[in-house]
Amino acid sequence: MYSTRAAADWERAGLTHPYSRVEAWQGCGHYLHEDRGDALVALVEEWTAGLDEPGRPLA
């Protein structure tokens, strides 16, 4: 996760795994768990829920 779109776009260019993604949360710093705790938990829960999908690779 990045706090600017430019940084997120740079990171996105290097993604190789089909389920990888980069989020840009404007106005956040290094402490996402403090800045947007509920949103961070929701994002992690969404990602981990997908691990149970048949055929979804873990790595």
Order of alpha helices (4+ residues) and beta strands (2+ residues): alpha-alpha-alpha
